[in-house]
């Protein structure tokens, strides 16, 4: 999938990432060598990941997930690239691994964790990225959107999943990121233009495109 994403990035003159998702950590025991190669040699690959821990589905044994996550963090440290991190129902172990990798810059992607994970990420100088989840009535920590330091705030769609209101139930699209931005602006009591400008600036900084 990382190679397919890179092909799309080349065609459209955008950027991609390379990593092994925790869901498939068991299925790709030798795939990390290819991830390393893509990260080290391809100009359009600008981050390591997505990696992390998913204890909700447990599609890979937790020990294997942690080992894979650790290898990605080591690669990020080695290359100076940022890392994109997925964490679901694994806050304590994710916090531990963030703290074990000082100097690595990461983003808590599609954030839906508890305040303790949020605080650990901010303490480590990481970014927090919010998706269409924050438009759902069931979203549990909307206050953290307002608490995120302006220079650590990112937004995303997580397409094709988690389409924001008013598109919930349909396939998510990159264009719907504006609906996430509107929700962020409302929760932070800021103009939409401010959120758009700040998160764009942060993305360029995080992915080292500025």
N, C-alpha and C positions, 0 to 999 in steps of 0.2 A: 504493500500500500504506500509506503514511503517513496518508492520509485515511481509509482503512478502519480502521486502528488507532485513530485519533482517535475515530471513531464508536463503536468498542467501548469505548474509555475513557470516553466520555460516558455510554454506556448502563450501564456497570458501576460508574461513579464511581471509576475508577482513573486511571492516567496512561499516556502514550505518548511516543514520540520521533519525530523526523522527519529523514530523511536519505536519501542515495543510496548503496547498497551498492557496493563496488568491482566486483562482478560485473556490475552494470548501469550503470556510469558512462558507457559509450558510448551506451547505448540511451536515456538521458535527458539529452541535452545542454542542454535548456531547463528541466528539472524543478527545478533548484536555486532558481529564482525562487519556485516554490510552496513548497519547503522553507523558504526564508527567511520567507515569509508566515506559514506555520504556526507556526514558532518564535517569531516576533515578536508574533503576535496571539492564539494559543490558550493559555489558562491550563492546559489539561491536557497540553500538550506541554512536557515538562520537560527534554529533552536534545536535542542535535544528534547525528544518526547513526541507524543505525550507518553509519560510514564507515571508511576505512582502505585497506589494501593486501592483495591476494591474488595472490601470484606462484605459487601452486600450480596453480590452474586457469587463470589468465591469461585470464579471460573478457572483460576489457577490456584494451587496450594499457596497458602500465605507465606510460607518460607521462600518459595520460588519468587513470589511477587516482591518480597523484600530484597532478595538477592538481585533481581533485575533492576529494581529502583536504585539500589546502591551503585550498580555499574553505570547507570545513566548519570547519577550525580557525580561519579568519578570522571566520566567523560566530559561533563559540563565544566568541572574544575580544571581538567587538563586543557581544554580548548578555549576556555573563557567565554563559552556560549551560555545563554540563558537556558533554563529547563522549564518545560511545561508539565505541570503536575496535576494528576487526577487523584482525588481522595474521596472515597465514599465509605462511611461507617468504619473509618480507620484513623480517626483523628489522633489517638495517642501515638501510634506507630509513625504516622506522618510527621508529627511534631518532633519525635525523637530523631528521625532521619534528616529533617531540616536542620536541626541543631548539630547533627554530626557532620554537616557540610558547610562550615563557615567559608565565606568568600564566594559561594555559588549564588547567583541571582536566579530566582525562579518566579513563577506565577502560579497561584492557586486558581486553577482554571475552573470555570463554571462553578463558582464557589457556593457550597451549600452546607458548610461545616459549622461547628459550634464556635462560640467566642474564643475558646482557648486556642484553637487552630488559627483563627484569624489573628490573634495577638502574637502567636509564635511567628507567623509569616511576616507580620509588620516589623517585629523586633529584629528579624533576620534581614530586613531590607528588601523583602519580596514584594511582589505586586499581587493584587487581588482582582480577579476578573469576574464580572457578573453577567449572567445570561438571561434568557427569557424566563427563567425560574422566578425572578424577582417580580414578575407581573402576575404570578399565580396567587390566589387567596391563601393557599396552603404554605406559602414560603414563610419559614419560621424566624428568620433573623433579618428583617428589613432594616433594622436600626444600624446594622453593620455597614450598609451602603453609605449612610451619612457619616459614619465614623472613619471611613477609609481616607487616609491622607490624600490630598488632591494629586500629589505626584506619584502615587502608587495605585491609582485607579485605572482599571481597564474594563472594556465591555466586549461582548462577543455574542454570537448566535448559538454556537454548538450545532449548527445545521448538519444533517437534516432533522435533528431532534429538538425537542423543547421549544417549539414555536411559541413566541410570546402572544399574549392577548393583544390584539383581537384575532390572531391567526391560529389560536390554539386548536389542535386537532388536525391541522394540515401539515404538510411537509414544510419544515423550516427552510428559510432562504437567507443568504447573506444580506440581502436588502433589508431584512427585518431588524437589523442591528439598530436602526433608527428608533424602533419601538422600545428596545432596551434602553437606549439613550434617554428617551422621554421619561421612562420609569425612573431611571437614575436621577434625572433632573428634578423630578417631583419629590423623590425621597430626600434629596439633598437641598431642596428649596433653592435651586440654581437655574438660570436660563439654560435652555437646551443648547444654545450656541456655546456656552461656557463648557458644558460637559463634552460636546463634540470636539472642541479645540483641545481641551486638556487630555482627553483620552487618546486622541490622535497623536499628540505630542508624546504622551507616555508610551504608546506603542512603538513609535519610531525610536525612542530611547531604549526601551526594553529589548527590542530585536536588533539594536545597534545599526539602524538604518538612517540615523540622523547625521 
